[in-house]
Amino acid sequence: MLNSCIKWSDEEAKLYRSRGYWIDEELCQILERQVQNSPAKIAVIDNGIEKTYGCLDKESTRLAGYLAKQGLKAGDTAIVQLPNCYEFYVVFFALQKLAILSVNALMNHNELELTHYVGALNPSLVIADATHSLFQNDSFFKKLQSDSSNLSHVLLRGNTDWAPNISKKLYASASFDDFESVPFRKHNAENVAFFQLSGGSTGTPKLIPRTHNDYFYSVRQSVEICQWNENTRYLCALPAAHNFPLSSPGALGVFYAGGTLICASNPSPSSCFPLISAHQVNWTSLVPPAVALWLDSHERSHHDLSSLKVIQVGGAKLSATLAIKLENEFKVILQQVFGMAEGLVNYTRLNDNDWVRHNTQGRPMSEADVIKIVDENNQTVSQNEVGLLTTKGPYTFKGYLNAKLHNLTAFTEDGFYCSGDLVKLSHCGNIIVEGRDKDQINKGGEKIAAEEVENQLLAHPDVHDCAVVAMPDHLLGERVCAFVVKRENDRDALTKVALNRFIRSKGLADYKYPDRFEFISALPKTKVGKVDKRALREHIKNLLAPIKSV
Ligand code: OOB
C-alpha cells in the first residue's frame, strides 16, 4: 500500500536503468560495499569514539536482529527521532536491513508533529532519545499508542527506566551473538526505502516517499560532483535527518565514498571548531545563519581550521556578501547547494568561477534532471525572466504519501513537481533563487508552513482570523509574524502574552512559534477575496524599517 503512491512511468524507469541511474541496489548496500572494501576504516567519530565500517555493519545487524526477534518485519513502519550521533546511522541501516520504512523526525519536532507522523504511518516502532522532553517518561508514548493500532515497540537512546535502551541492546554482545545470522532478504529497489519530510506549505507536514533506486542515485551522483573519496572527512553539523547532511552528499555520501563522518551536535562555532581541528575535517555543510555565526566568532583564532577545504551552504539563500567573506576568511571553496527533500539538488561546481560560486545557487546535479521555469499558466518564461521552478527526473519524487488532493496541485499536468521557488537562470545557465511562491517561511533553513501555525492560532476562542507571514531578519533571513484579528467582544482580553502561552501549550515545534504578533482590525484582501499576504509582508517590513536604522 505504501508503495502504490510513487510510481515513475515504465518508460522513465527503463530509461533510468539503461543509462545506469537506477542500479537496483538497496541503500544498505552502501554500507555493505565498504565492509567488503575496508572494514577497519573509521566510518563515524562521535564524541571522541571511533567506529569502523565493520562495527557499524555488525551493530546495525544486531539491532535488526533484535527487532526481528520482537516480531518486526519488512513493510512495518517506524518513527525515529535521534540527534546527531553514531546511533542515528546504526538505526538507519538496521531499519534498511529489515525493510522497515521509517520517517526521521527532527529533534526539535514536538508533540504535534510526532502525533501527525504516527497518524500518517501507523508505525509499529518508535526510536527516540531519552533526553527529549517527550520521552522522559512513558506518558507521551502511551498517548501515541492510544492513537495507533500498531504501535507496540519503543527503544530509547540514553538512560531511561521505562523503555529498552538501544545501547544495551547493541552492546550487550553475549545475548546478541545469535542474531547475527538473521537472514535478510533482498528487497525490491523500486520500493520506498524511507520517508523524507516536506518543508510544507499546507496545514500538516507531508511525507515524501524516497525509493532505494532514486535516493541511491542522488547519493552517487552527489559524490561524483563533489569528488568525494576515502580521504573525505565530513563534519555533520546540521540535523542528521535532513536531506542536505544525509544525502547531498552528506553521511550516505561519506559511507559510499569510504570516508569518515564526524558528528557535531549543532553548527555553532563552539561545537564545530574544536572538532574540525581535532579530526582534520575537510568538508562540512551549513545554513546561512551558521555562516554568519562562524564569521563573527572570535573563537576562530583559537583553533587550527586549515584542514577545511570546502564549505557547502544551502537550505536558504546565501547573500553574495557572506559568500565572498566566507571564502576569504576561512580560505575555503564555497559550494552553494539548492536542494529539496522532494528530490532535485543543484550544486555550484568546485571549479566554477568566483561569480558563479558567489551569486548563484548552482545547476542540477544530473544530466537527466529536467527543469522548466514557468509562469502561472505553466508556460516557459523567456531567458532572464523570473518564474516558478518545476522539475522531474530520476530522483525527484512522484507524490506525497496519502495526499491525493494536494498532489493534484503539487504537480503540473505534464508531471513536473512545482517546487514553489521563484528562480531565474543566469547567462551561464545557473539557477538564481529570487523568492518563493509557496506559503512558507524559511527561518534560516527551517521551513514553516504558514497554514500550520494559522490553524493553531485559529483554535483560540478569542481569535477571529489570522495570517502568518515572513518578516525580514538580519541573522535568520526571515522570522514568523502573525497578524491576528480579535473577536468583536474580546478586544481587550486577548493579549500577545496569552497568545504566546496558548501556542506554546499546543505542542508545536518551538521554531514555528510566531516571533511577533500584530493585532489588526481586519486582514487585507486581494481583488479576488484572498488574504493579501503581500500587503501584510510589506506592512511588517515597514514597521521594522525604522527600528533597523536606529
Ligand atoms: C533543503 O531541503 P528542504 O526540503 O528543507 O527545503 C527545500 C526548500 C527549497 O524549495 C527552497 O525554497 C529552499 O528550501 N532552499 C533554498 C536553498 N536550498 C533550499 N533557497 C535558496 N537557496 C538555497 N541554496 O533545504 C535542502 C535539501 C537538500 C540539499 C540542500 C538543501
Residues whose N, C-alpha, C, O or C-beta is under 5 A from the ligand:
A	BS01	OOB	L197 G199 N243 F244 S248 V313 G314 G315 A316 K317 L318 V337 F338 G339 M340 A341 Q361 S419 D421 V433 G445
